[in-house]
Amino acid sequence: MAVAFASQGDLEEKTISFTEVGEGLWAFTAEGDPNSGVIIGDDSVMVVEAQATPRLANMVIEKVRSVTDKPISHLVMTHYHAVRVLGASAYNADQVIMGERARAMVAERGQEDWDSEFQRFPRLFEGHESIPGLTWPNTTFGNRMTVFLGKRRVDLMHLGRAHTAGDVVVHVPDENVMFTGDIVEYHSACYCGDGHFADWGKTLDKIKAFDLSAISPGRGDALVGTEMVNAALDNTRDFVESTYRPAAQVAARGGSLKEAWDAVRASCDPKFADYAIYEHCLPFNVARAYDEANGIDTPRIWTAERDLEMWAQLQG
């Protein structure tokens, strides 16, 4: 039987959880689907990650309204990917915030990413007709920005390249809780198609240095307590290294992309095959690892056409 490409065969709705990870801090999770975060301040609310469509964003808003009636004033996107940003219009937030690098990636490859992800993951884009267009921030920053929600301080930081070149994290110092975007996952595969393998571990080290009380990761369950936080950081590191190392070994001897695919499967399948979106991510991860090992620093732009060409090459 033919293997479905990416998540085209994943049509089952996921169970949503809404977990308090600190006082007034919540993680919206859905069994490996993209997570969102909620930060309740004195007078208003910040949401981290918009979701893929206004339909999905409204599910986040419904959960927000179950715990507070304060207005949503700020929306932060940790990076540019379509499944994270295209639901932004539903929030009507005064401040829509991205890092400068992420905004540049919207300009460079945002439409291509939208077209590509729409093909890869049709379930997440149900109700796509309500998306008004690409999401553009009205506020950007370089390496650091601080927002005050009344007395509550929220620090937005670019700690380094990892999942993309433009990743930012959101840290709430009064509870020492961080919303990491897809730099950190928990029992969900890391998507590395726009990743920077050589830098990812260094960025994880910087996150670990905060000695966090809790993390809301990009995908997977909320992580409360030092033990869970460190387990997720170590597991993410293992996933990234287990993907890159065999692909780099194949590239070093002049082997093919298909050989890299086989080598990465042998390395990762025994440890990660049961992770959410593992089969979805694997071809893109192998292709990017092979490119980086061959000296391509800036990830090549994924298009709907390139997706299918790569898939055919790996399956051939």
N, C-alpha and C positions, 0 to 999 in steps of 0.2 A: 504494500500500500504506500502511495506517495506521502512523503512527509509534508505537512502544511508549512508554508513559509511564515517565519516570524510568529505572530500571534493571530493569524487569520482564522485559525480554528478555535480560538479561545472566545467563546460567545456567552459564557456563563457569568452572570452578575456575581460580584463578590460581596461578602458580609462586611459592613462598615463597623469599625470600632472608634470610639472617641474617648481617649485616655488622658487623664490629668497627669502631667509629668512634672508639675511644680505648681505653686499657688498661682492660679489664674493663667496657667499655661497648658495647652491641650494639643494632643496629636490626633489628627484625623487619619486613620489607616484603613486599608481595605485589602487584606490578604495578598499583598504583593503588587497591587495597583499603586499608582503614584500617591504619596502622602501629601497632606497639607498641615500647617501648624497654625495655632491661634495663640495670640498674646494679648491678654486683657490688661489695659492700663487703667488709669484713674477715670478717664472720661471717654475713652475710645478704644478701639481694637485694631491690632495689626494682624493680617493674615499672611502667612508665608506659603507660597505656591498657589497659583490660581486654578489649577486643573486644566483639562484639555478642552472643555467646552463650557458654556454657560449652564448647561444642564447639570454637569457634574459640580460646577461651582455652587449651584443652588443647594446641593446636598451638604456642602461644607457650611454654607450660610444657615441652613436649617439646624445644624449641630451648634453653631455659634449662638443662635437664638434660643437654644435649650439651656444655655448657661448665662447669658447676658443680653440685655437690650441696648447696650452701648453701641454707637454707630461704628462701622468699619471705616476707619480714616486712612489706613495705610495698607498697601498691598506690596509685598516684596517677592520678587522672583529670583531664585538662587542662580539660575542660568537660563539659556534661551530656548530650550527644547519645547516643541509644540505642545506636548502632553502636560507641560508645566504652566504654560502662559496664555493659551488661547481662550481660556474661560474668564479672562480678566474683566471683561465688560460687565459681568453680573454683579460685581462688588460695588461699583460706583464710588470707588475710593478716591479721595482728593489727591493722595500721593501714591503714584505707581512707580516703584523703585526697582532699578537694576544696577548692577555694576557697569561701568563704562565698557569693559571688555565684552560683557554679555550683549549690551546694546549693539556694539559693532558687529557681533555675530548675527544678530537679527538682520542687520542691513546686508551682511555678506551672504547669508545662507538661510535666512528665516523661512522664505517661501519654499525653498527646496526641502527643508526639513519638514515643513507642514505636509507637503505632498507625499514625502517619503513615509512619515509616520502614519498618515491617513491610510496608506496602503498596508502598512505593517500591522495595525492594531485597530480594525474597524469598530470593535465594541466600544472603545474609549471615545470614539468620535460620533457616536449616535447623537443626533441633534445638532450636527455640525452646521446646519443651515443657519443657526443663530449666531455663529461666530462672525463678528463684523469685519474682521481682517486681521492682519498681523498686530500683535500687541507691542506698543511702543511706550517706554517709560516717560514720565514727565520729570523724573528726578534720577540722576545718575551720580556715581561717585567712583573714585579711583581705588585706593586700598582700604579705606576706612571711612565710616560715617556713623554718627550717633544720632538716634532719634529718642526724644523723650515723650512718652505717653503719660502726660502729667508728671509725676515724680518717678515713674518707672523708666529706667534707662534700658535701651536696646542698642547693642553695637552690631553693625553690619561690617564684615571684614572679608577681604580677599586674602586668603592665607597661602595661595599657590595654585598651580594647575593640578588637575586631577581628572574628574569626570569630563570637564571641558577646560578650555583656557580661561574661562571667565567665571568660574565658580565663586560664590560667596557663601558665608555662613552667617547665622543670626544668633547672637549670644545675649542672654538675659542675665546680667551679673547678680542680681539680688537672689536668684534661685540657682545660679550656676548651671543653667540649662542651655543647650545649643540645638538649633535646627540646622542640620548639615546639608540639606539637599542630597544629591546622589553621590556625594563624596563617600558617604557611609551607607551601607545597606545591612539588613538583617534577615538572614535566610531568604534572600532574594538575590538573583544574579546582578552583578554590576554591569551596566551597559557601558562599554568602553569604545564604542565606535567613533567618538570624538575625543577620546581620552589621551592622557599623557602619562604613560606607564612609568617613565623614569622619575617623574615628579610626584606621583600619587602617594607613595610611601612617606615622602618628606612632608606633604600636607597633612597626612594622618598623624605624623609625629607632632605637628603643631596643635592639632586638635587634642591629642592625648595630653599635651602639656597643661591644658586647662583643668585637668583632674575633675571632669564634669560629674555632676550629680545625676544627670539624665540627658538623653539624646532623643530627638525625634528624627529618625533617619529618612532618607529619600523614599525607600520602600521597606516594608516589613514592620514588625511590631515596634511600639515605643519601647525604649530602653531606659529603665529606671534603676538606679543604683550603680555604684562603681563597677561591680562585677559584670553586670550586663553591658555597660558601656565599653569596658575593656575587651570583653569577648567579641563584641561587634567590630571594634577597631581591628583586632587581631584577625578576625575572620575576613574582613574586607581586604586587609593586606594580603592574606593568603590567597584569596581569589585572584587579585590583580597579579601577584607574582607567579602564581601557578598558570596563568594565562600567558604572560609575556615570556617567561623563561624558555618554554619549549618552542614557541614561535621564533624567538631570537636565535635559538640553536639551529633551527632549520634554515633561517635566512642566512646565517653565517657561513653555511656550507653551500649556499646557492640553490637550496631546495625550492620547491614550488609552493604556492599558496595552499594547494590541496594537501601537500605533505605537512604543512604547518597545521592545517585543520585536524589531520589525523593525530599529530603529536599533542596538540592542545586537548583534544578529546581524551587521549590516554592519560593526561595529567589531571584534568578537571572532572571528568565523568565520575570517578569513584568517590569524590568528595562533594560535588555540587549538583549532580544530575537531578536531585529532587527539589532544588531551589526554584522559587517562582521565577518565571520568564527566562529560565536557563537556556532552553532551546531557542527562544526568541533572540537572545543576546549573542549567543555563541558565534554565529557567522560574522557578525559585525566586529566582535571582539578580536577574532582571529585575523580578519583583514586589517584592522588598525594596528595590532601588535606586529604583524608582518611588515606593514609600511614603516612603522617607527623603527623597527630593527634594521630596515634598509635605509635609514637616514632621512625619512620624511617627517619633519618636525611638526608642521601644521597639518592636521588631519584633512584629508581630501573631502570635498563636499559630497555628502550622500544625496542622491536623487532617486526618485522612484525607479528610473531606468537602471541606474548603477546597482541598486539593491538586487534587482532580478538577475542582472548579468552575473553578479557575484554569487548569488544563490545557485544559478545554473552551473557555474564553474566548480563550486564545492560539491554539488550533487553528481557531477558528471563522472 
